[in-house]
Amino acid sequence: MFRLQALPIDTGSTATHGYAVYTDITESKRHTKRVNALHSATRELISAETPEEVAQRGIQAVSNILGLPISTVFFEQEGTLEPVESSETANELFDEISTLKPGESAAWQAYKSGQPMRVADITQLETIQNPQTPITAEMIIPLSEYGVLIIGDTEGGEFDDEDYTLAQILGDNISTSLERVDREQRLRAREQELSEQNDRLEMFTSVVSHDLRNPLSVAEGYTELAQQEAGELKALEKVEQALKRMDSLIDELLTLAQQGESIDEKEPISVERVAAEAWETAETKQATLNITEDGRFGGDRNRIQQLLENLFRNAVEHGGESVTVTVGAIDGNGFYVEDDGSGIPEDKRDDIFEHGYTTSEDGTGFGLTIVDKIAEAHNGTISVLEGRNGGARFEIRELDTVV
């Protein structure tokens, strides 16, 4: 392909003179066509939705960009490189494209090192998996941790620098697309998992709140009626205690199911005010509340009040009815709850937040689990220490600050 330029020459006569320049633009046109094909292939790769689709479009790009008919994409699977997509010519050339195993091929070396290879004569390689192959020259392009792209030729001769450069750019684009698809697939899988968990949670709360509460209410009613008619019977007292425990368990389970949910909107919360409100609603008996320092942070007021109520009840349960509970702010982004009871042994401090863990005969084992879930929903941390007077000290930190 040539470009013709005709230039006139002024000789001062009436005759027209000039000269023509012919320029060979074959390589320039070829390069422009290849770059345009690379841009088009990149757009195609961006819209791929599966790894197999990325591989398929990558193989087509090799043909469109480089004009080379023999290529295969291999993906790493369980310690080997498995062929997942090949060009039509490659499939015609080989009855079966083999799996590439560690230590038996240059492709595996390129994959592990992450370094592309350009081989003019593959018979000169130290490791060659198929000595009878009709392929004479290869370009091996690693695809990040996903695998390799192998481009072959049967006619001999080395791939030129432009072929090698474009093949590497294409390999980078394929790797980027595989990474994107991998990330999107994991995200969709996680979303599906969360959706299924939410469905199970809704079913669980429905069963607990309706199917269990109804017969429980009936049993409580008949127990009360029997006590009124037959007098105070020890057996019925045990039944009543068991029913009350079941009712408490249901309340705690429903609360646990709700308190771990993420918080969309947060409001300014005063440590002093929410602690006072929680003290009023918790069963604190003859215990004493001491608020040493107010502080403010952002959160869900109802859930923070629930957290404090559970910590207050825990203090009374383990420290006695006359326990003193102290609440105060920490560093502007949290607060503590401390009592002067018997404290929590150091080797048990990691266990107390596990659901079902309790040292009390009447405890449900969910109170401190709920505390932990509420702190987690606020993106906060909770730790258990020894109090200044030997009791337990709970510190909730890293809550949102209020400007």
Salt bridges, closest charged atoms under 4 A:
GLU27 OE1 - ARG30 NH1 3.37
GLU44 OE1 - ARG57 NH1 3.76
GLU53 OE2 - ARG57 NH2 2.36
GLU158 OE2 - ARG118 NE 3.74
ASP161 OD1 - ARG118 NH1 2.96
GLU162 OE2 - ARG30 NH1 3.52
GLU162 OE1 - HIS31 ND1 2.73
GLU162 OE2 - ARG34 NH1 2.87
ASP163 OD1 - ARG30 NH2 3.99
ASP163 OD1 - ARG34 NH2 2.60
ASP182 OD1 - ARG186 NE 3.53
GLU184 OE1 - ARG180 NH1 3.26
GLU193 OE2 - ARG190 NH1 3.35
GLU240 OE2 - LYS244 NZ 3.92
ASP247 OD1 - ARG213 NH1 2.78
ASP251 OD1 - ARG213 NH2 2.41
GLU267 OE1 - ARG301 NE 3.74
GLU277 OE2 - ARG273 NE 3.37
ASP300 OD2 - ARG303 NE 3.80
GLU317 OE2 - HIS318 NE2 3.86
ASP331 OD2 - ARG397 NH1 2.85
GLU338 OE2 - ARG388 NE 3.18
GLU338 OE1 - ARG393 NH1 2.63
GLU395 OE2 - ARG393 NE 2.70
GLU395 OE1 - ARG397 NH2 3.11
ASP400 OD2 - LYS266 NZ 2.76
